[in-house]
Amino acid sequence: MREYYAQFGEREWLRLCNAEDGAIEFAVTRHALSTHLPKFGRILDIGGGPGRYTIWLAERDYRVVLADLSPRLLDIAREKIAEAGVAANVESIGVADARDLNQWPDGAFDAVLSLGPFYHLPELQDRRAATAEMVRVLRPGGLAFVALMPRYSFIRRTIAVRDERRHLQQPEWLEQLTERGHFENDVAGRFSCGFGVRPAEVIPFFDEFGIEPVTLLAAESLSIGLQGSLADLSANDPDAYAVALNLMLDAASDPSIHGMSNHLLYVGRRG
């Protein structure tokens, strides 16, 4: 994962503001944060990469700890945090693995953002370890914001990427993905491994750890296949884009679209 994300650098920082890529995901996630976070608090942004969400939170006077596996992305985060003038609200920036948060004590945070680690953990024992650690560092009543990838998003990707389509004719590979959610990719420099969830299994999984569900959202909402049109609206008809964005925010919680989103956002509260 370090190697994969290190090659993107600035592109990973820009992705969430790209109308043809992550802009709707960013908008849906920020809306969820605005809706559910307490007015003040200390937040761990684990897997926060170049710091886009850390900066957004620090600008709103939250105290933020940023951690990620990638030193390269954290170097970018330090630059961006300094440029944004919010360093006073960022307590620390350092390398950490979501499966082992032992550098922080129990109940240290009012909220944890884990907006990347879980879909890079194909093994159940690793997802369970990451969840147990997230719960441990949350105070009672604290909020967890967890990004996940639906299983179908990996199937759509495989169909769409020309030199990965050969996997569709590998029965064992396909069964591993469709039945177990395990995605493996042998193309160098690409998303190499991941885990795709079935949306109906998300809430029961976190229930086992005493996390009470608040909401489950399709992070891209209705935008799949419409990114080009939305980029055109954003550039040429801001009023229409504002209406479309509100429609996206309203539709994100509709279970009928969850499986066809590229990412899900689970919001839960430690009981």
Sine and cosine of phi, psi and omega as CSV:
sin_phi,cos_phi,sin_psi,cos_psi,sin_omega,cos_omega
0.00,0.00,-0.61,0.79,0.06,-1.00
-0.85,0.53,-0.72,0.69,-0.02,-1.00
-0.91,0.42,-0.66,0.75,-0.04,-1.00
-0.88,0.47,-0.75,0.66,-0.06,-1.00
-0.98,0.20,-0.45,0.89,0.02,-1.00
-0.88,0.47,-0.53,0.85,-0.05,-1.00
-0.96,0.29,-0.32,0.95,-0.04,-1.00
-1.00,0.07,-0.62,0.78,0.05,-1.00
0.78,0.62,-0.87,-0.50,-0.08,-1.00
-0.87,0.49,-0.50,0.87,0.01,-1.00
-0.87,0.49,-0.61,0.79,0.03,-1.00
-0.91,0.41,-0.57,0.82,0.07,-1.00
-0.92,0.40,-0.65,0.76,-0.09,-1.00
-0.98,0.19,-0.36,0.93,-0.17,-0.98
-0.81,0.58,-0.69,0.73,-0.11,-0.99
-0.96,0.27,-0.18,0.98,0.06,-1.00
-0.95,-0.30,0.13,0.99,0.00,-1.00
-1.00,0.00,0.89,-0.45,-0.05,-1.00
-0.88,0.48,-0.36,0.93,0.01,-1.00
-0.99,-0.11,0.13,0.99,-0.02,-1.00
-0.70,-0.72,-1.00,-0.05,-0.19,-0.98
-0.97,-0.23,0.19,0.98,-0.11,-0.99
-0.90,0.45,-0.65,0.76,0.01,-1.00
-0.94,0.34,-0.67,0.74,0.10,-1.00
-0.81,0.58,-0.71,0.71,0.00,-1.00
-0.90,0.44,-0.68,0.74,-0.01,-1.00
-0.91,0.41,-0.69,0.72,0.00,-1.00
-0.90,0.43,-0.67,0.75,-0.02,-1.00
-0.93,0.38,-0.69,0.72,0.05,-1.00
-0.88,0.47,-0.63,0.78,0.02,-1.00
-0.89,0.46,-0.65,0.76,0.04,-1.00
-0.91,0.42,-0.66,0.75,0.04,-1.00
-0.89,0.46,-0.71,0.71,0.00,-1.00
-0.88,0.47,-0.59,0.81,-0.06,-1.00
-0.96,0.27,-0.63,0.78,-0.22,-0.98
-0.94,-0.33,-0.39,0.92,-0.01,-1.00
-0.93,0.38,0.52,-0.86,0.17,-0.99
-0.92,0.40,0.22,-0.97,-0.05,-1.00
-0.92,0.39,-0.50,0.87,0.00,-1.00
-0.70,-0.72,0.35,-0.94,0.09,-1.00
0.35,-0.94,0.09,-1.00,0.02,-1.00
-0.95,-0.32,0.78,-0.63,-0.16,-0.99
-0.79,-0.61,0.70,-0.71,0.14,-0.99
-0.99,-0.14,0.84,-0.55,0.07,-1.00
-0.96,-0.27,1.00,0.06,-0.06,-1.00
-1.00,-0.02,0.79,-0.61,-0.12,-0.99
0.98,0.18,0.42,0.91,-0.11,-0.99
-0.98,0.18,-0.05,1.00,0.13,-0.99
0.80,0.60,-0.81,-0.58,-0.09,-1.00
-0.97,0.23,0.06,1.00,0.20,-0.98
1.00,-0.02,0.30,0.95,-0.03,-1.00
-0.85,0.52,-0.73,0.68,-0.01,-1.00
-0.97,0.25,-0.57,0.82,0.06,-1.00
-0.84,0.55,-0.72,0.69,0.00,-1.00
-0.90,0.43,-0.70,0.71,0.00,-1.00
-0.86,0.52,-0.67,0.74,0.02,-1.00
-0.94,0.35,-0.69,0.73,-0.02,-1.00
-0.90,0.44,-0.56,0.83,0.06,-1.00
-0.89,0.45,-0.36,0.93,0.01,-1.00
-0.97,-0.24,0.33,0.94,0.14,-0.99
0.94,0.33,0.33,0.94,0.21,-0.98
-0.98,0.21,0.48,-0.88,0.13,-0.99
-1.00,-0.05,0.83,-0.56,-0.19,-0.98
-0.84,-0.55,0.66,-0.75,0.18,-0.98
-0.93,-0.37,0.84,-0.55,-0.01,-1.00
-0.96,-0.28,0.76,-0.65,0.03,-1.00
-0.61,-0.79,0.53,-0.85,-0.02,-1.00
-0.34,-0.94,0.32,-0.95,0.07,-1.00
-0.97,0.25,-0.39,0.92,-0.16,-0.99
-0.99,-0.13,0.95,-0.32,0.09,-1.00
-0.86,0.51,-0.57,0.82,0.00,-1.00
-0.88,0.48,-0.72,0.69,0.01,-1.00
-0.93,0.37,-0.56,0.83,0.04,-1.00
-0.93,0.36,-0.53,0.85,0.10,-1.00
-0.89,0.46,-0.67,0.75,0.07,-1.00
-0.89,0.45,-0.67,0.74,0.00,-1.00
-0.86,0.51,-0.68,0.73,0.01,-1.00
-0.86,0.51,-0.67,0.74,0.02,-1.00
-0.90,0.43,-0.72,0.69,-0.07,-1.00
-0.93,0.36,-0.61,0.79,0.02,-1.00
-0.91,0.42,-0.66,0.75,0.05,-1.00
-0.90,0.43,-0.70,0.72,0.01,-1.00
-0.88,0.47,-0.59,0.81,-0.02,-1.00
-0.98,0.22,-0.23,0.97,0.03,-1.00
0.95,0.30,0.48,0.87,-0.05,-1.00
-0.90,-0.44,0.28,0.96,-0.08,-1.00
-0.85,0.53,-0.48,0.87,-0.03,-1.00
-0.90,0.44,-0.43,0.90,-0.01,-1.00
-0.99,-0.13,0.01,1.00,0.04,-1.00
-0.97,-0.26,0.96,-0.29,-0.11,-0.99
-0.92,0.40,-0.67,0.74,-0.02,-1.00
-0.34,-0.94,0.37,-0.93,0.06,-1.00
-0.70,-0.71,0.86,-0.51,-0.05,-1.00
-0.30,-0.95,0.20,-0.98,-0.02,-1.00
-0.98,0.20,0.72,-0.70,0.06,-1.00
-0.37,-0.93,0.42,-0.91,0.03,-1.00
-0.95,-0.31,0.75,-0.66,-0.05,-1.00
-0.86,0.51,-0.37,0.93,-0.02,-1.00
-0.99,0.14,-0.17,0.99,-0.06,-1.00
-0.56,-0.83,0.99,-0.12,-0.03,-1.00
-0.95,-0.30,0.55,0.84,-0.15,-0.99
-0.93,0.37,-0.15,0.99,0.07,-1.00
-0.97,0.25,-0.11,0.99,0.05,-1.00
-0.86,-0.52,0.64,-0.77,-0.04,-1.00
-0.97,0.23,0.16,-0.99,0.05,-1.00
-0.85,0.52,0.62,-0.78,0.12,-0.99
0.89,0.46,0.50,0.86,-0.12,-0.99
-0.99,0.17,-0.28,0.96,-0.16,-0.99
-0.76,-0.65,0.53,-0.85,0.09,-1.00
-0.99,0.13,-0.35,0.94,0.06,-1.00
-0.40,-0.92,0.47,-0.88,0.11,-0.99
-0.80,-0.59,0.79,-0.62,0.17,-0.99
-0.99,-0.17,0.84,-0.55,0.09,-1.00
-0.80,-0.60,0.98,0.21,-0.19,-0.98
-0.98,-0.19,0.48,0.88,0.02,-1.00
-0.31,-0.95,-0.65,0.76,-0.15,-0.99
-0.86,0.51,-0.63,0.78,-0.23,-0.97
-0.92,0.39,-0.56,0.83,-0.01,-1.00
-0.99,0.10,0.06,1.00,0.16,-0.99
-0.97,-0.24,0.24,0.97,-0.05,-1.00
-0.86,-0.52,0.99,0.11,-0.05,-1.00
-0.94,0.35,-0.37,0.93,-0.04,-1.00
-1.00,0.02,0.75,-0.66,-0.03,-1.00
-0.83,0.55,-0.65,0.76,-0.04,-1.00
-0.88,0.47,-0.53,0.85,0.02,-1.00
-0.96,0.28,-0.64,0.77,0.04,-1.00
-0.91,0.41,-0.61,0.79,0.04,-1.00
-0.92,0.39,-0.64,0.77,0.02,-1.00
-0.90,0.44,-0.68,0.73,0.00,-1.00
-0.90,0.43,-0.62,0.79,0.01,-1.00
-0.93,0.36,-0.70,0.72,0.01,-1.00
-0.87,0.49,-0.65,0.76,0.02,-1.00
-0.92,0.38,-0.65,0.76,0.04,-1.00
-0.87,0.49,-0.70,0.71,0.02,-1.00
-0.90,0.44,-0.66,0.75,-0.04,-1.00
-0.87,0.50,-0.69,0.72,-0.07,-1.00
-0.99,0.13,-0.13,0.99,0.09,-1.00
-0.99,0.12,0.64,-0.77,0.16,-0.99
-0.95,0.30,0.38,-0.92,0.12,-0.99
-0.83,0.56,0.76,-0.65,-0.07,-1.00
1.00,0.04,-0.10,0.99,0.01,-1.00
-0.94,0.34,0.35,-0.94,-0.13,-0.99
-0.96,-0.28,0.64,-0.77,0.09,-1.00
-0.92,-0.40,0.75,-0.66,0.09,-1.00
-0.88,-0.47,0.93,-0.37,-0.14,-0.99
-0.83,-0.56,0.82,-0.57,0.09,-1.00
-1.00,0.02,0.66,-0.75,0.01,-1.00
-0.70,-0.72,0.28,-0.96,0.07,-1.00
-0.88,-0.48,0.80,-0.60,0.07,-1.00
-0.91,0.41,0.46,-0.89,-0.02,-1.00
-0.85,0.52,-0.64,0.77,-0.05,-1.00
-0.91,0.41,-0.40,0.92,0.00,-1.00
-0.90,0.43,-0.57,0.82,0.04,-1.00
-0.95,0.30,-0.56,0.83,0.05,-1.00
-0.92,0.39,-0.70,0.72,0.02,-1.00
-0.88,0.48,-0.66,0.75,0.02,-1.00
-0.86,0.50,-0.71,0.70,-0.05,-1.00
-0.90,0.44,-0.61,0.79,0.05,-1.00
-0.92,0.38,-0.59,0.81,-0.12,-0.99
-0.98,0.19,-0.52,0.85,-0.11,-0.99
-1.00,-0.06,0.90,-0.43,-0.19,-0.98
-0.81,0.59,-0.76,0.64,-0.11,-0.99
-1.00,0.09,0.14,0.99,0.14,-0.99
-0.95,-0.32,-0.11,0.99,-0.09,-1.00
-0.91,0.42,-0.40,0.91,-0.01,-1.00
-0.86,0.52,-0.39,0.92,0.03,-1.00
-0.89,0.46,-0.44,0.90,-0.02,-1.00
-0.90,0.44,-0.37,0.93,-0.01,-1.00
-0.98,-0.18,0.30,0.95,0.07,-1.00
-0.93,-0.37,1.00,-0.10,-0.13,-0.99
-0.80,0.60,-0.66,0.75,-0.03,-1.00
-0.92,0.39,-0.66,0.75,0.03,-1.00
-0.87,0.49,-0.71,0.70,-0.05,-1.00
-0.92,0.39,-0.64,0.77,0.03,-1.00
-0.91,0.41,-0.64,0.77,0.03,-1.00
-0.86,0.51,-0.62,0.78,0.01,-1.00
-0.97,0.26,-0.77,0.64,-0.12,-0.99
-0.95,0.32,-0.55,0.84,-0.07,-1.00
-1.00,-0.08,-0.58,0.81,-0.08,-1.00
-0.93,-0.37,-0.23,0.97,-0.01,-1.00
0.99,0.14,0.15,0.99,-0.06,-1.00
-1.00,0.03,0.87,-0.50,0.04,-1.00
-0.96,-0.29,0.80,-0.60,0.07,-1.00
-0.79,-0.62,0.63,-0.78,-0.05,-1.00
-0.68,-0.74,0.83,-0.56,-0.03,-1.00
-0.99,-0.16,0.17,0.98,0.04,-1.00
-0.99,0.11,0.86,-0.51,-0.08,-1.00
-0.86,0.51,0.66,-0.75,0.07,-1.00
0.99,0.14,0.04,1.00,-0.02,-1.00
-0.98,-0.22,0.12,-0.99,0.16,-0.99
-0.82,0.57,0.94,-0.33,-0.26,-0.97
-1.00,0.02,-0.57,0.82,0.00,-1.00
-0.42,-0.91,0.50,-0.87,-0.01,-1.00
-0.26,-0.97,0.06,-1.00,0.03,-1.00
-0.76,-0.65,0.79,-0.62,0.03,-1.00
-0.96,-0.30,0.76,-0.65,-0.05,-1.00
-1.00,-0.04,0.35,-0.94,0.32,-0.95
-1.00,-0.06,0.82,-0.58,-0.09,-1.00
-0.80,0.60,-0.59,0.81,-0.04,-1.00
-0.92,0.39,-0.29,0.96,-0.04,-1.00
-1.00,-0.08,-0.11,0.99,-0.10,-0.99
-0.92,0.39,-0.82,0.57,-0.05,-1.00
-0.88,0.47,-0.72,0.70,0.05,-1.00
-0.85,0.52,-0.58,0.82,0.02,-1.00
-0.88,0.48,-0.77,0.64,-0.05,-1.00
-0.96,0.30,-0.43,0.90,0.09,-1.00
-0.83,0.55,-0.59,0.81,-0.04,-1.00
-0.87,0.50,-0.40,0.92,-0.07,-1.00
-0.98,-0.21,0.22,0.98,0.04,-1.00
0.97,0.24,0.40,0.92,0.07,-1.00
-0.99,-0.14,0.83,-0.55,-0.02,-1.00
-1.00,0.03,0.77,-0.63,-0.06,-1.00
-0.93,0.37,0.67,-0.74,0.12,-0.99
-0.96,-0.27,-0.75,0.66,0.07,-1.00
-0.28,-0.96,0.33,-0.94,0.13,-0.99
-0.75,-0.66,0.82,-0.57,-0.14,-0.99
-0.83,-0.55,0.55,-0.84,0.22,-0.97
-0.99,0.11,0.94,-0.35,-0.16,-0.99
-0.90,0.44,-0.55,0.83,0.06,-1.00
-1.00,-0.02,-0.05,1.00,0.03,-1.00
0.76,0.65,-0.81,-0.58,-0.06,-1.00
-1.00,0.01,0.10,0.99,-0.23,-0.97
-0.99,0.16,-0.17,0.99,-0.05,-1.00
-0.85,0.52,0.83,-0.56,-0.03,-1.00
1.00,0.08,-0.10,1.00,-0.04,-1.00
-0.92,-0.40,0.17,0.98,-0.12,-0.99
-0.86,0.51,-0.67,0.74,0.02,-1.00
-0.89,0.46,-0.67,0.74,0.02,-1.00
-0.91,0.42,-0.63,0.77,0.01,-1.00
-0.93,0.38,-0.61,0.79,0.06,-1.00
-0.89,0.46,-0.65,0.76,0.03,-1.00
-0.91,0.42,-0.69,0.73,0.05,-1.00
-0.87,0.48,-0.72,0.69,-0.02,-1.00
-0.85,0.53,-0.64,0.77,-0.06,-1.00
-0.99,0.16,-0.54,0.84,-0.20,-0.98
-0.89,-0.45,-0.27,0.96,-0.02,-1.00
-0.54,-0.84,0.96,0.27,-0.08,-1.00
-0.83,0.55,-0.57,0.82,-0.01,-1.00
-0.91,0.41,-0.70,0.72,0.03,-1.00
-0.91,0.40,-0.59,0.80,0.03,-1.00
-0.89,0.45,-0.64,0.77,0.02,-1.00
-0.88,0.48,-0.64,0.76,0.04,-1.00
-0.91,0.42,-0.71,0.70,0.01,-1.00
-0.87,0.49,-0.65,0.76,-0.01,-1.00
-0.90,0.44,-0.66,0.76,0.05,-1.00
-0.89,0.45,-0.61,0.79,0.07,-1.00
-0.89,0.46,-0.65,0.76,0.03,-1.00
-0.89,0.46,-0.70,0.72,-0.02,-1.00
-0.90,0.44,-0.65,0.76,-0.01,-1.00
-0.93,0.37,-0.59,0.81,-0.09,-1.00
-0.99,0.14,-0.26,0.97,-0.16,-0.99
-0.86,0.51,-0.47,0.88,-0.03,-1.00
-1.00,0.03,0.00,1.00,-0.03,-1.00
-0.96,0.28,0.90,-0.43,-0.04,-1.00
-0.87,0.50,-0.39,0.92,-0.06,-1.00
-0.92,0.39,-0.28,0.96,0.00,-1.00
-0.94,-0.34,-0.01,1.00,-0.11,-0.99
-0.86,0.50,-0.69,0.72,-0.08,-1.00
-0.94,0.35,-0.31,0.95,-0.04,-1.00
-0.97,-0.22,0.12,0.99,0.10,-1.00
-0.99,0.11,0.37,-0.93,0.09,-1.00
-0.97,0.24,-0.51,0.86,0.00,-1.00
-0.66,-0.75,0.50,-0.86,0.18,-0.98
-0.93,-0.37,0.48,-0.88,0.13,-0.99
-0.85,-0.53,0.92,-0.39,0.07,-1.00
-1.00,-0.09,0.74,-0.67,0.09,-1.00
-0.87,-0.50,0.82,-0.57,-0.01,-1.00
-0.65,-0.76,0.29,-0.96,-0.04,-1.00
-0.85,-0.52,0.75,-0.66,0.05,-1.00
-0.92,0.40,0.83,-0.56,-0.05,-1.00
-0.96,0.26,0.00,0.00,0.00,0.00
